[in-house]
């Protein structure tokens, strides 16, 4: 994904309801430095959505690393990459 301007939050949608206590988003920056994410939350109205606010980001490539557990106990993790122009 390429963004002309930096996104203000990460929003991930899943097929199953998530356990908030086991849901985390981590963001790595262009120099492989960790970008502080103040809070990862699972949407109370739609527990299949996990979000985290982002601080202002400069140009470069970023990696979103996520991990979670669904209500039925399945653990999952993955990574999504995006670039800011």
trRosetta pair geometry for C-beta under 8 A, 3 or more apart (Angstrom, degrees):
i j d omega theta_ij theta_ji phi_ij phi_ji
1 80 7.8 18 10 167 122 103
1 81 7.5 169 30 102 81 56
1 82 4.2 -27 72 -119 105 94
1 83 7.0 179 92 26 55 67
2 82 7.3 178 -79 -167 25 75
2 83 5.0 -17 -111 68 70 102
2 85 6.2 55 180 -49 99 103
3 6 6.4 102 108 -106 137 25
3 7 5.9 -115 -109 -37 165 84
3 82 6.3 37 -10 166 106 119
3 83 7.0 -178 25 90 71 50
3 84 5.2 -26 71 -109 101 64
3 85 6.7 -150 90 3 47 85
4 85 5.3 -28 -124 43 43 127
5 84 7.3 5 180 -153 18 100
5 85 7.9 -46 -53 52 32 89
6 54 7.0 -134 158 115 108 134
6 56 6.4 111 71 -161 151 52
6 57 3.7 163 -134 54 142 98
6 58 7.6 -7 -60 -35 136 11
6 84 4.8 3 -86 -123 77 142
7 10 7.2 99 109 -74 134 50
7 54 6.1 76 97 31 79 147
7 57 7.7 15 45 23 59 134
7 82 7.5 13 1 116 125 158
8 53 6.8 -31 155 -150 74 77
8 54 5.9 -173 -178 51 25 94
9 51 5.6 11 166 -172 125 104
9 52 6.4 169 -160 84 81 39
9 53 5.0 -49 -101 -110 92 46
9 54 5.7 -171 -94 1 29 87
10 25 5.4 173 84 -174 145 154
10 27 7.0 -165 -43 -72 141 118
10 37 7.7 -29 17 -125 126 135
10 51 6.4 162 86 -153 61 52
10 52 4.8 5 48 52 106 89
10 54 6.3 100 -26 -51 81 108
10 64 5.5 148 -130 -127 140 139
11 49 6.5 -11 -168 -168 89 105
11 50 7.7 159 -153 83 43 47
11 51 4.9 -6 -103 -103 70 93
12 25 7.3 172 -2 -91 129 122
12 49 7.1 155 81 -154 49 54
12 50 4.8 -13 61 61 101 94
12 51 7.4 -177 21 -77 67 45
12 64 7.8 179 -63 142 121 140
12 66 6.0 33 -36 -96 171 170
12 80 7.7 -178 -99 -3 111 145
13 48 6.1 38 -163 129 68 96
13 49 5.4 -19 -102 -100 68 78
14 18 6.1 97 42 -54 147 108
14 48 4.8 -140 67 -169 75 80
14 49 7.5 -168 19 -74 77 31
14 50 7.2 42 -13 -4 113 102
14 68 7.1 -108 -62 80 158 158
14 70 7.4 -153 142 -92 143 102
14 76 7.8 142 -131 69 131 150
15 48 6.8 -118 102 -147 4 127
16 48 6.4 160 88 -111 16 97
16 70 4.2 18 107 -138 132 133
16 71 6.7 -136 159 23 106 88
16 72 7.0 -71 -176 16 147 104
16 74 7.4 70 62 50 158 123
17 47 4.0 30 -144 104 92 119
17 48 5.8 -72 -88 -66 44 70
17 70 6.4 101 75 -160 53 80
17 71 4.6 20 85 -20 106 122
18 22 7.8 -142 177 74 86 84
18 23 5.0 58 160 -76 129 136
18 42 4.9 -150 82 -120 114 135
18 47 5.7 -157 38 166 69 82
18 48 6.7 125 -13 -119 91 31
18 50 5.9 -6 42 -61 171 108
18 68 5.0 -50 -140 -172 117 132
18 69 7.2 110 -157 72 70 42
18 70 6.1 -67 -102 -108 47 51
18 71 7.4 -123 -97 -37 3 74
19 22 4.6 30 91 33 113 105
19 23 6.5 170 82 -31 55 95
19 42 7.7 -171 110 -35 13 163
19 68 7.1 151 47 -177 73 80
19 69 4.7 -20 36 82 123 93
19 70 6.8 113 -13 171 89 7
19 71 6.2 144 -60 -84 85 49
20 23 5.6 -63 -138 26 31 117
20 41 7.1 -8 -137 -154 111 50
20 42 4.2 -126 -89 21 85 122
22 67 7.5 -85 161 126 76 90
22 68 6.1 102 114 -159 84 44
22 69 3.8 0 104 19 146 112
22 75 7.6 -93 159 -113 135 87
23 40 5.8 -150 118 134 85 123
23 42 5.4 96 43 -57 161 109
23 50 5.1 -144 176 -117 132 133
23 66 7.8 -8 -167 -171 73 96
23 67 7.4 -173 -139 95 36 55
23 68 4.3 19 -109 -114 79 93
23 69 7.3 -121 -60 27 69 63
24 40 5.3 160 -131 28 38 164
24 66 6.8 170 89 -150 55 55
24 67 5.2 3 53 55 96 89
24 68 7.4 -173 22 -72 57 62
25 37 5.8 -113 96 152 94 169
25 40 4.6 153 18 -104 90 120
25 50 6.6 160 -46 139 113 115
25 51 7.9 -54 -10 158 153 17
25 52 4.1 -141 65 -10 139 145
25 64 6.3 -25 -162 -166 99 96
25 65 7.5 142 -160 78 48 50
25 66 5.1 -15 -104 -101 69 88
26 34 6.7 -50 -174 -139 99 105
26 37 6.8 -147 -117 15 35 133
26 64 7.6 142 76 -162 47 47
26 65 4.5 -21 66 66 99 101
26 66 7.4 -176 24 -77 69 40
27 34 7.1 109 79 -162 56 59
27 35 4.1 -44 98 57 108 112
27 37 5.6 116 7 -51 106 116
27 52 7.7 -163 -31 101 113 137
27 54 6.8 73 -43 -117 171 100
27 62 6.0 -5 -172 -177 99 115
27 63 7.2 154 -156 80 51 50
27 64 5.7 -20 -102 -103 77 64
27 65 7.5 -173 -80 22 27 74
28 32 5.8 -9 178 -147 117 47
28 33 7.0 147 -160 72 67 28
28 34 6.0 -44 -103 -97 65 51
28 35 6.9 -180 -107 2 10 88
28 62 6.7 158 79 -160 53 62
28 63 4.4 -7 55 57 105 101
28 65 6.7 48 -12 -11 106 111
29 32 7.1 -83 70 -8 62 6
29 33 4.6 -20 49 62 114 83
29 34 7.3 -178 2 -100 91 1
29 35 4.9 112 -52 -52 101 102
29 57 7.7 -167 -118 -140 100 98
29 60 6.7 45 -179 102 79 140
29 62 6.0 -25 -115 -109 43 84
30 33 7.8 -4 56 27 53 92
30 58 7.6 -68 -1 82 134 98
30 59 7.9 38 -62 109 150 54
30 60 3.1 -57 -72 179 132 145
30 61 5.6 106 -107 46 76 63
30 62 7.1 -49 -52 -69 64 63
35 54 7.2 13 136 -149 134 87
35 55 6.6 -150 179 38 102 106
35 57 7.2 -2 -135 -101 153 100
35 62 7.1 -14 -6 -138 145 117
36 55 6.5 46 69 -17 87 132
37 40 6.6 43 132 -56 127 83
37 52 4.6 10 -172 169 126 133
37 53 7.2 152 -155 68 74 56
37 54 7.1 -34 -109 -99 86 55
38 52 7.6 161 52 -168 61 86
38 53 6.0 -8 38 60 108 109
39 52 6.6 -171 91 -131 44 78
39 53 7.1 36 50 20 80 96
40 50 6.3 6 -179 -179 99 103
40 51 7.4 167 -154 86 56 36
40 52 4.6 -32 -99 -80 67 110
41 50 7.2 169 88 -153 38 58
41 51 5.7 -18 62 62 86 84
41 52 7.3 149 15 -82 68 56
42 47 5.5 33 158 -143 115 69
42 49 7.0 133 -158 82 58 53
42 50 5.4 -31 -97 -98 68 73
43 46 4.6 6 99 59 130 75
43 47 6.5 -145 75 -81 69 31
43 48 7.9 -31 53 52 109 46
43 49 4.1 14 11 73 128 108
43 50 7.6 -128 -7 -76 81 26
43 51 6.7 66 -53 -2 93 111
44 47 7.1 13 -135 -71 24 82
46 49 4.7 43 102 7 107 115
47 71 7.7 53 130 -47 139 117
50 66 7.0 127 94 -152 144 132
50 68 6.5 -131 -53 -82 155 138
54 57 6.2 -23 156 -34 124 113
57 60 7.7 -121 168 49 99 93
57 62 6.7 -37 -154 -56 146 145
57 84 5.4 160 115 -27 115 163
58 84 7.0 152 117 90 28 136
59 84 5.3 -139 -121 101 40 89
59 85 6.2 -30 -126 145 100 19
60 83 7.0 -123 127 -145 25 73
60 84 6.2 8 44 50 50 93
61 81 6.4 -1 -174 -172 100 106
61 82 7.5 171 -151 92 59 33
61 83 4.9 -31 -98 -98 68 85
62 81 7.0 160 85 -153 47 58
62 82 5.6 -16 62 65 95 78
62 83 7.3 163 17 -94 74 33
62 84 7.0 41 -8 -11 115 100
63 79 5.7 -10 -174 -168 101 113
63 80 7.5 153 -158 78 53 40
63 81 5.3 -24 -102 -99 70 78
64 79 6.6 153 80 -157 54 56
64 80 4.5 -10 57 59 110 91
64 81 7.5 -163 19 -77 74 28
64 82 7.2 28 -12 6 108 102
65 77 7.4 9 180 -177 80 102
65 78 7.8 -169 -147 99 51 35
65 79 5.1 -18 -100 -101 67 89
66 77 6.4 -176 97 -148 55 61
66 78 5.9 -7 59 59 92 73
66 79 7.4 169 18 -87 71 38
66 80 7.5 18 -1 5 113 99
67 75 7.4 -3 -173 -173 93 93
67 76 7.2 175 -150 94 52 48
67 77 4.0 -11 -103 -102 81 102
68 75 7.4 171 93 -151 42 54
68 76 5.6 -11 63 62 84 89
68 77 7.4 158 18 -82 59 57
69 73 6.6 -20 -179 -149 108 29
69 74 6.8 164 -155 81 63 40
69 75 5.0 -29 -99 -97 85 66
69 76 7.5 156 -93 18 36 70
70 73 6.9 -34 73 33 76 22
70 74 4.6 10 32 52 113 92
70 76 7.2 47 -27 0 96 113
